[in-house]
């Protein structure tokens, strides 16, 4: 097996970059080059983490009594895979006890809707919530989501087993990846970064962050804001 070529040190890549902008100061370029080196290292760290994730040993086999209702009728867990060998699930915080769904989940899924057809060329995708399927589909229509596959967790067993129900019976978001190989369905990987793993002054977040909005806001001087969150509706 051939080894990957050695990486060029980040400072050398910065020197090769050669980008300058009209009327920028020397102080700006020095600081920007230092930041660029960190951005290169971050990119490489993300790749290392993804490689480590792909190298996980076989996860636990899925054996629960999981039943779902989609827009085309009832389906079991294997049916969520369709013709794919990998399944990505997102547990949507929209249980029957809620008048409206979680705004943060909704913001995330609104972005995913634009990518859903592309994602499903590679893997299966299922957005799972505990509200009746009619309610989920009505909200999907309200938001103009055309491509997100929504499913009701009929008996709540999947949501309980994969941490989408809190100790108080409320909703938790959950992001999981499952595989179907050699006749076995297994959990491949699941997000495990919650309140217990959050850093001081930050809301719980995974890495990489699944929400494109935060990727954009992390690049602007205002940042994410200490107490700003997406809403379901905005005044026009």
Backbone bond lengths (Angstrom), bond angles and torsions (degrees), N, CA, C in turn:
res aa  C-N    CA-C-N  psi(-1)  N-CA   C-N-CA  omega(-1)  CA-C   N-CA-C  phi
1 X - - - 1.466 - - 1.518 109.27 -
2 X 1.320 116.89 123.77 1.464 120.79 -177.57 1.520 110.48 -73.14
3 X 1.333 114.17 143.17 1.457 119.83 178.83 1.524 110.05 -87.15
4 X 1.320 114.98 150.53 1.458 119.70 176.87 1.525 108.78 -67.68
5 X 1.327 117.55 144.34 1.471 119.53 178.78 1.525 110.13 -62.76
6 X 1.333 117.86 150.16 1.465 120.52 179.36 1.522 111.06 -61.96
7 X 1.307 115.50 145.27 1.464 120.56 -179.41 1.520 110.25 -79.87
8 X 1.305 114.74 140.42 1.461 120.29 174.07 1.522 107.77 -71.18
9 X 1.320 119.62 132.98 1.467 120.80 179.15 1.526 111.58 -54.09
10 X 1.323 115.26 142.83 1.465 120.06 -177.23 1.524 113.00 -55.64
11 X 1.344 120.75 -43.18 1.478 119.15 179.37 1.525 113.16 -59.21
12 X 1.332 116.16 -33.14 1.459 118.93 178.05 1.525 110.53 -69.38
13 X 1.345 117.29 -40.30 1.461 119.33 176.11 1.520 111.34 -63.16
14 X 1.325 116.41 -35.54 1.466 119.85 176.65 1.525 110.13 -63.01
15 X 1.328 116.72 -43.34 1.463 119.62 179.15 1.524 111.29 -62.74
16 X 1.338 116.77 -35.07 1.463 120.24 179.29 1.525 112.40 -73.28
17 X 1.310 116.69 -20.31 1.460 120.73 -173.73 1.521 112.11 -59.63
18 X 1.318 116.64 -54.28 1.454 120.81 173.15 1.513 116.22 71.97
19 X 1.322 118.85 8.99 1.469 120.69 -179.16 1.518 109.92 -78.90
20 X 1.315 116.61 132.17 1.469 122.97 167.88 1.516 107.50 -138.68
21 X 1.316 116.06 153.68 1.459 121.53 179.01 1.521 109.60 -113.83
22 X 1.294 115.13 149.40 1.459 120.33 -178.04 1.527 110.96 -55.51
23 X 1.337 115.17 132.35 1.459 124.14 174.67 1.532 114.05 66.94
24 X 1.342 118.72 17.39 1.458 118.90 175.58 1.526 109.28 -75.33
25 X 1.309 116.46 149.57 1.461 121.72 179.74 1.521 110.49 -85.59
26 X 1.337 115.25 162.89 1.460 119.45 175.64 1.527 110.64 -62.79
27 X 1.340 116.22 -37.88 1.463 119.73 179.31 1.526 110.95 -62.39
28 X 1.331 115.46 -41.95 1.469 118.91 179.37 1.528 110.05 -62.20
29 X 1.358 117.57 -45.97 1.465 119.29 -176.27 1.518 111.71 -66.76
30 X 1.335 117.77 -38.45 1.458 119.12 177.83 1.523 111.08 -62.81
31 X 1.335 116.60 -44.36 1.466 120.18 179.98 1.526 110.92 -68.29
32 X 1.336 115.82 -38.28 1.468 118.78 -179.44 1.518 110.41 -68.13
33 X 1.316 118.82 -38.05 1.458 121.03 178.15 1.524 111.36 -66.73
34 X 1.329 116.44 -38.86 1.461 119.20 176.66 1.528 110.36 -63.20
35 X 1.341 116.22 -40.90 1.467 120.40 177.12 1.519 110.99 -65.92
36 X 1.327 117.31 -39.65 1.458 120.76 179.91 1.528 110.84 -60.89
37 X 1.321 117.08 -39.85 1.460 119.79 176.89 1.525 111.11 -60.94
38 X 1.328 116.79 -40.59 1.463 120.59 177.43 1.525 111.25 -66.95
39 X 1.324 116.36 -37.93 1.470 119.49 178.45 1.531 111.16 -64.99
40 X 1.321 116.79 -37.96 1.466 119.98 176.52 1.523 110.11 -64.02
41 X 1.336 117.01 -43.23 1.461 120.45 178.74 1.525 111.16 -65.28
42 X 1.337 116.99 -37.05 1.465 120.34 176.64 1.515 110.92 -63.10
43 X 1.321 117.09 -44.68 1.465 120.81 177.46 1.521 110.79 -57.44
44 X 1.307 116.30 -43.25 1.461 120.39 -179.36 1.524 111.42 -68.72
45 X 1.334 116.25 -35.00 1.467 118.48 178.23 1.528 110.38 -68.06
46 X 1.318 116.73 -40.13 1.467 120.13 176.76 1.523 110.06 -58.95
47 X 1.324 117.56 -41.07 1.465 120.90 178.75 1.524 111.26 -66.02
48 X 1.334 117.04 -38.83 1.462 119.88 179.10 1.519 111.19 -65.46
49 X 1.332 116.47 -40.93 1.462 120.65 178.83 1.529 110.26 -65.28
50 X 1.331 117.11 -42.28 1.466 120.13 179.32 1.526 110.79 -63.59
51 X 1.323 117.01 -38.83 1.462 120.26 178.00 1.523 110.74 -65.64
52 X 1.339 116.45 -40.74 1.462 120.28 177.99 1.519 110.69 -65.13
53 X 1.318 117.26 -37.74 1.465 121.09 178.04 1.531 110.47 -63.97
54 X 1.324 116.98 -44.35 1.460 120.73 -179.63 1.520 112.01 -64.60
55 X 1.327 117.10 -22.97 1.465 121.52 -177.25 1.526 113.12 -91.30
56 X 1.331 117.94 6.58 1.465 119.87 178.82 1.529 110.85 -57.68
57 X 1.336 117.58 144.53 1.470 118.91 173.57 1.528 110.40 -69.27
58 X 1.318 115.68 173.15 1.466 120.54 -178.13 1.521 110.24 -56.83
59 X 1.329 115.97 131.56 1.451 121.14 179.79 1.519 111.90 -85.63
60 X 1.336 116.17 -177.41 1.468 119.79 -177.66 1.522 111.70 -68.13
61 X 1.324 114.87 144.16 1.458 120.17 179.81 1.528 110.11 -74.33
62 X 1.316 115.97 142.92 1.458 122.55 -179.78 1.526 108.37 -87.55
63 X 1.337 116.16 122.67 1.460 119.58 -176.67 1.538 112.66 -138.51
64 X 1.294 119.25 11.46 1.453 121.06 -176.16 1.522 113.07 -75.92
65 X 1.329 114.58 164.57 1.467 122.05 176.18 1.524 108.11 -85.45
66 X 1.323 116.06 77.33 1.453 121.68 -174.20 1.521 109.77 -99.94
67 X 1.336 114.26 124.02 1.466 119.90 -178.65 1.518 109.29 -131.77
68 X 1.312 115.27 137.66 1.454 121.20 -174.22 1.523 110.31 -133.84
69 X 1.315 114.51 158.50 1.463 121.96 174.63 1.520 107.18 -126.79
70 X 1.327 116.48 119.92 1.448 121.73 176.36 1.508 110.92 -108.10
71 X 1.308 116.17 -174.67 1.468 118.35 -177.87 1.520 112.25 -68.74
72 X 1.336 117.05 -16.29 1.468 120.13 178.82 1.517 112.08 -108.86
73 X 1.344 117.45 13.96 1.451 120.03 175.65 1.514 113.85 116.25
74 X 1.339 114.91 -169.98 1.454 121.69 -175.25 1.528 110.89 -72.36
75 X 1.334 115.12 148.67 1.457 120.91 178.86 1.517 108.56 -151.86
76 X 1.333 116.46 145.33 1.454 119.51 175.10 1.525 108.99 -91.24
77 X 1.347 115.74 -178.58 1.462 118.17 -174.23 1.527 111.24 -64.25
78 X 1.325 116.98 -42.41 1.459 119.54 179.26 1.518 110.98 -60.16
79 X 1.338 116.49 -32.75 1.453 120.08 -179.65 1.514 113.67 -65.70
80 X 1.340 117.43 -21.60 1.455 120.12 179.09 1.530 111.45 -67.77
81 X 1.324 116.20 -22.91 1.469 119.97 -179.62 1.527 112.26 -72.68
82 X 1.339 117.41 -26.14 1.459 118.83 -173.16 1.512 109.72 58.93
83 X 1.325 116.81 -128.20 1.466 120.94 179.90 1.527 112.13 -99.64
84 X 1.344 117.33 13.77 1.459 121.53 -177.74 1.525 111.50 -99.07
85 X 1.311 116.15 161.32 1.455 122.31 179.08 1.529 112.95 -99.93
86 X 1.317 115.86 -7.93 1.468 121.30 179.07 1.517 108.65 -131.33
87 X 1.326 115.36 140.33 1.465 122.45 -178.76 1.518 109.56 -127.36
88 X 1.317 116.33 128.08 1.467 123.20 173.73 1.520 107.89 -105.25
89 X 1.334 116.72 127.11 1.469 120.44 177.43 1.517 110.19 -120.04
90 X 1.314 115.16 143.43 1.466 121.68 171.57 1.514 108.06 -125.95
91 X 1.326 116.11 124.45 1.460 121.39 177.77 1.523 108.75 -88.76
92 X 1.313 114.69 111.50 1.467 124.89 -173.96 1.525 108.91 -84.87
93 X 1.324 116.01 130.99 1.468 120.38 -179.88 1.531 109.29 -78.84
94 X 1.319 114.16 77.71 1.470 121.36 -179.63 1.524 107.46 -147.06
95 X 1.340 114.57 63.30 1.449 120.16 177.35 1.511 111.67 -77.77
96 X 1.328 118.30 167.56 1.463 121.61 -176.32 1.524 113.20 -64.47
97 X 1.349 117.43 -18.17 1.454 120.01 179.80 1.527 112.50 -78.34
98 X 1.320 117.86 -10.23 1.461 122.16 -176.33 1.530 110.91 -93.17
99 X 1.330 115.34 137.51 1.455 119.11 172.10 1.523 110.84 -71.97
100 X 1.334 115.34 -39.48 1.459 122.01 179.16 1.529 108.01 -136.39
101 X 1.319 117.72 157.18 1.458 119.32 -177.64 1.525 112.23 -75.72
102 X 1.315 114.97 170.01 1.463 122.01 177.83 1.528 110.42 -62.01
103 X 1.345 118.89 127.22 1.471 120.07 179.41 1.525 113.39 -63.78
104 X 1.342 117.39 -35.80 1.463 119.65 -179.66 1.521 110.57 -66.71
105 X 1.339 116.95 -47.36 1.466 120.17 175.89 1.522 110.75 -57.65
106 X 1.326 116.45 -41.41 1.459 121.12 -177.51 1.518 110.81 -64.90
107 X 1.335 116.90 -39.71 1.461 120.26 176.78 1.520 110.76 -62.17
108 X 1.317 115.59 -45.24 1.466 119.95 177.83 1.517 111.45 -59.35
109 X 1.328 116.75 -49.52 1.457 120.59 -175.61 1.527 112.09 -69.23
110 X 1.334 116.70 -29.27 1.456 118.86 175.04 1.524 111.14 -61.44
111 X 1.333 116.00 -38.90 1.464 119.80 176.49 1.517 110.88 -70.45
112 X 1.324 116.34 -41.06 1.472 119.92 179.95 1.524 111.91 -64.35
113 X 1.329 116.85 -31.69 1.458 118.87 -179.76 1.523 111.25 -56.45
114 X 1.338 115.68 -38.43 1.458 118.80 179.17 1.517 113.89 -68.63
115 X 1.339 116.71 -19.35 1.461 121.45 -178.98 1.536 112.70 -106.15
116 X 1.335 116.82 -4.99 1.461 120.07 -169.08 1.521 112.84 -59.30
117 X 1.322 117.57 -42.12 1.463 119.04 -178.46 1.522 110.74 -66.69
118 X 1.318 116.65 -35.99 1.463 119.73 177.13 1.523 110.85 -68.69
119 X 1.329 116.57 -45.62 1.466 120.78 -179.95 1.523 110.52 -56.56
120 X 1.334 115.52 -42.68 1.461 119.79 -174.17 1.528 113.66 -76.24
121 X 1.321 117.18 -1.89 1.455 119.19 168.83 1.526 110.98 -73.88
122 X 1.349 115.87 -24.72 1.460 121.49 -176.47 1.523 112.86 -105.40
123 X 1.330 116.33 -41.64 1.462 121.18 -175.25 1.514 109.36 -142.25
124 X 1.329 115.96 164.24 1.466 120.74 173.68 1.522 109.60 -80.88
125 X 1.315 116.22 150.62 1.459 122.72 -178.45 1.515 109.10 -133.63
126 X 1.330 116.78 134.22 1.464 120.89 177.98 1.524 109.02 -140.91
127 X 1.319 115.94 124.74 1.469 122.45 173.47 1.521 106.67 -100.04
128 X 1.334 115.75 120.15 1.463 121.66 -169.29 1.521 109.81 -118.25
129 X 1.325 116.36 131.51 1.464 121.61 176.35 1.522 108.57 -141.33
130 X 1.338 115.95 167.43 1.461 119.72 -176.19 1.513 113.60 -95.07
131 X 1.334 118.14 -6.21 1.463 119.88 176.36 1.520 110.56 -71.73
132 X 1.339 117.19 155.69 1.474 119.74 177.06 1.522 111.09 -55.72
133 X 1.313 116.84 146.09 1.455 121.35 -176.25 1.522 111.58 -59.23
134 X 1.331 117.64 -33.75 1.465 119.68 179.18 1.523 110.84 -61.86
135 X 1.318 115.76 -38.19 1.463 120.44 179.32 1.536 110.41 -68.95
136 X 1.318 116.77 -40.98 1.458 120.71 179.21 1.524 110.77 -63.48
137 X 1.322 116.34 -44.01 1.459 119.71 -178.75 1.524 111.61 -68.46
138 X 1.321 117.13 -34.38 1.468 119.96 177.47 1.522 110.22 -64.54
139 X 1.327 116.86 -41.06 1.469 119.30 179.21 1.530 109.92 -70.17
140 X 1.308 117.46 -38.03 1.467 119.51 176.65 1.525 110.61 -58.16
141 X 1.327 116.32 -42.49 1.462 119.94 178.58 1.521 110.53 -64.30
142 X 1.332 117.01 -41.38 1.463 121.44 178.80 1.526 111.04 -58.17
143 X 1.333 117.04 -39.81 1.457 121.20 -177.17 1.527 112.79 -84.56
144 X 1.325 117.18 -10.29 1.454 119.17 -178.09 1.510 113.40 75.64
145 X 1.353 116.13 25.79 1.464 120.16 177.35 1.533 108.33 -82.49
146 X 1.278 116.73 116.96 1.459 120.12 -176.05 1.523 114.10 -101.21
147 X 1.328 116.76 -18.22 1.465 118.70 -167.78 1.518 114.84 -123.29
148 X 1.319 118.49 -2.70 1.459 119.69 179.96 1.521 110.87 -80.17
149 X 1.332 119.24 123.50 1.464 121.56 176.25 1.531 110.49 -80.80
150 X 1.325 116.82 113.42 1.463 122.44 -176.78 1.529 110.47 -104.80
151 X 1.345 115.10 142.40 1.460 120.95 -179.93 1.525 110.29 -139.03
152 X 1.308 115.50 139.67 1.460 121.94 170.97 1.517 109.53 -86.27
153 X 1.329 116.50 130.55 1.465 121.60 171.29 1.529 105.81 -81.16
154 X 1.323 116.32 100.92 1.461 120.65 -168.46 1.519 112.72 -63.85
155 X 1.324 117.27 -47.85 1.473 119.50 -176.66 1.521 113.71 -104.78
156 X 1.334 117.29 1.52 1.460 120.85 177.21 1.516 114.90 74.71
157 X 1.331 117.65 0.91 1.455 120.10 -175.30 1.533 112.02 -66.92
158 X 1.308 116.33 -42.71 1.459 119.57 178.19 1.528 110.19 -61.39
159 X 1.319 116.57 -45.68 1.465 120.57 -179.15 1.524 111.62 -61.43
160 X 1.325 116.71 -38.33 1.473 119.50 178.37 1.522 111.64 -68.61
161 X 1.312 116.91 -43.41 1.461 120.19 -175.10 1.519 112.45 -70.45
162 X 1.327 117.19 -27.66 1.461 119.92 -175.80 1.530 112.45 -115.28
163 X 1.342 114.84 33.47 1.464 123.87 165.75 1.528 113.81 61.92
164 X 1.313 117.51 30.91 1.463 121.07 175.62 1.519 112.10 -95.11
165 X 1.337 117.00 2.75 1.466 122.78 173.81 1.514 107.64 -124.10
166 X 1.347 116.31 127.09 1.448 121.05 179.97 1.518 112.19 -78.22
167 X 1.331 115.17 173.70 1.458 120.35 179.13 1.526 112.02 -61.64
168 X 1.347 115.87 -25.99 1.462 120.44 179.26 1.523 113.03 -87.90
169 X 1.326 116.88 4.25 1.461 120.76 -178.72 1.515 114.00 85.97
170 X 1.341 116.94 -2.07 1.461 120.44 178.69 1.508 112.26 -82.36
171 X 1.331 115.20 -179.63 1.455 121.49 -176.46 1.518 111.90 -85.31
172 X 1.317 116.11 145.36 1.456 124.07 166.41 1.519 108.25 -125.80
173 X 1.335 117.73 145.49 1.462 118.16 171.73 1.517 109.29 -75.54
174 X 1.311 116.94 147.84 1.464 120.49 178.51 1.520 108.86 -149.93
175 X 1.310 114.97 134.51 1.458 122.23 -178.83 1.524 108.07 -121.54
176 X 1.330 117.00 119.51 1.466 121.20 -174.53 1.525 110.36 -133.53
177 X 1.317 114.64 152.22 1.457 121.81 175.01 1.525 107.87 -126.52
178 X 1.331 115.75 129.59 1.461 122.40 -179.54 1.526 109.07 -121.57
179 X 1.336 115.20 153.10 1.455 119.93 177.47 1.526 109.91 -125.41
180 X 1.317 114.59 153.71 1.469 121.97 174.63 1.522 106.66 -124.99
181 X 1.330 114.71 104.99 1.465 120.61 -176.40 1.533 108.72 -136.58
182 X 1.317 116.83 134.81 1.463 121.89 173.32 1.528 112.38 53.14
183 X 1.322 116.07 38.12 1.456 120.39 177.10 1.515 114.87 80.09
184 X 1.323 118.64 6.34 1.462 121.91 -178.92 1.527 109.94 -121.53
185 X 1.327 114.99 134.14 1.464 120.55 172.94 1.523 107.48 -101.19
186 X 1.324 115.68 126.13 1.460 120.74 -177.04 1.528 110.78 -133.58
187 X 1.326 114.16 153.81 1.459 119.34 167.39 1.521 107.86 -72.46
188 X 1.313 116.82 124.87 1.460 121.28 177.01 1.525 110.73 -89.13
189 X 1.339 115.51 -48.35 1.470 120.99 -176.67 1.511 108.08 -162.43
190 X 1.327 116.15 148.11 1.464 121.13 174.42 1.517 108.90 -141.99
191 X 1.320 116.54 146.33 1.458 120.00 175.64 1.524 110.29 -64.86
192 X 1.332 116.54 134.95 1.466 120.92 -177.54 1.535 111.76 -129.62
193 X 1.319 117.13 20.04 1.464 119.98 -177.18 1.521 109.33 -102.72
194 X 1.332 116.21 103.44 1.451 122.60 -179.40 1.525 111.47 -124.85
195 X 1.318 116.63 -150.25 1.462 121.42 -178.42 1.524 111.78 -57.95
196 X 1.333 116.32 -37.72 1.465 120.00 -175.35 1.525 112.22 -67.99
197 X 1.332 117.30 -24.33 1.461 120.42 -177.43 1.520 112.75 -106.99
198 X 1.338 117.73 4.95 1.465 120.98 -178.03 1.523 110.45 -72.89
199 X 1.325 116.09 145.54 1.461 121.58 175.50 1.526 110.28 -84.82
200 X 1.333 118.00 156.94 1.470 121.18 -178.18 1.530 111.83 -56.15
201 X 1.321 115.01 134.92 1.452 120.74 177.52 1.514 115.10 79.02
202 X 1.334 117.25 5.57 1.465 120.36 -179.24 1.518 110.25 -122.23
203 X 1.336 115.16 145.81 1.453 119.57 168.96 1.531 108.52 -70.80
204 X 1.327 117.32 158.24 1.463 119.19 175.36 1.522 110.48 -57.86
205 X 1.294 115.52 134.51 1.463 119.73 177.76 1.521 109.24 -152.54
206 X 1.322 114.90 150.08 1.451 120.00 175.73 1.516 110.66 -90.46
207 X 1.305 116.24 179.67 1.456 121.46 177.65 1.522 108.44 -145.68
208 X 1.338 117.73 122.61 1.460 126.39 -5.75 1.530 111.80 -64.56
209 X 1.321 115.99 155.80 1.458 121.09 179.30 1.529 109.29 -72.27
210 X 1.329 116.11 133.93 1.460 120.60 -177.18 1.529 112.82 -77.22
211 X 1.337 117.92 -13.69 1.460 120.82 -174.63 1.525 111.12 -95.08
212 X 1.326 118.18 113.63 1.465 119.98 -179.81 1.526 113.22 -58.39
213 X 1.337 117.74 -29.17 1.458 119.72 -178.32 1.522 111.36 -60.01
214 X 1.340 117.03 -37.34 1.465 119.28 -179.36 1.525 110.54 -72.67
215 X 1.309 118.09 -33.44 1.470 120.31 176.26 1.515 110.36 -59.73
216 X 1.324 116.37 -41.44 1.469 120.07 178.73 1.522 110.70 -69.55
217 X 1.339 117.56 -48.19 1.453 120.20 -176.00 1.532 112.51 -68.16
218 X 1.323 117.72 -25.06 1.461 119.70 174.51 1.522 112.15 -66.55
219 X 1.335 117.61 -14.51 1.465 121.82 -178.87 1.524 113.01 -96.93
220 X 1.320 118.35 -0.75 1.466 121.00 -176.38 1.521 110.08 -112.92
221 X 1.345 118.28 156.39 1.465 119.95 -176.42 1.521 113.94 -63.45
222 X 1.335 118.19 -27.55 1.466 120.36 178.59 1.522 112.34 -71.86
223 X 1.328 117.39 -22.08 1.452 121.61 -178.67 1.521 112.30 63.67
224 X 1.313 115.17 -158.86 1.463 121.05 -179.28 1.520 112.29 -75.92
225 X 1.307 116.81 -22.69 1.462 120.40 -174.26 1.513 110.24 82.69
226 X 1.338 115.89 144.95 1.454 119.25 -176.84 1.506 114.25 -76.81
227 X 1.332 116.78 -24.53 1.467 119.04 -176.25 1.530 111.64 -142.23
228 X 1.317 116.85 27.03 1.471 120.83 177.21 1.510 109.55 -102.96
229 X 1.338 115.33 136.13 1.457 120.80 177.72 1.525 108.87 -141.38
230 X 1.321 118.38 153.37 1.464 120.07 175.34 1.531 111.48 -60.83
231 X 1.317 115.85 152.71 1.457 122.78 177.62 1.525 109.09 -117.69
232 X 1.316 115.26 163.92 1.458 119.76 175.30 1.521 111.52 -74.02
233 X 1.332 116.78 -32.37 1.458 121.16 -177.81 1.519 108.96 -141.56
234 X 1.333 116.07 149.66 1.458 122.64 177.14 1.523 109.28 -127.63
235 X 1.322 116.05 147.60 1.460 120.22 175.87 1.514 108.03 -71.06
236 X 1.308 115.59 136.84 1.472 120.03 179.94 1.509 110.55 -92.84
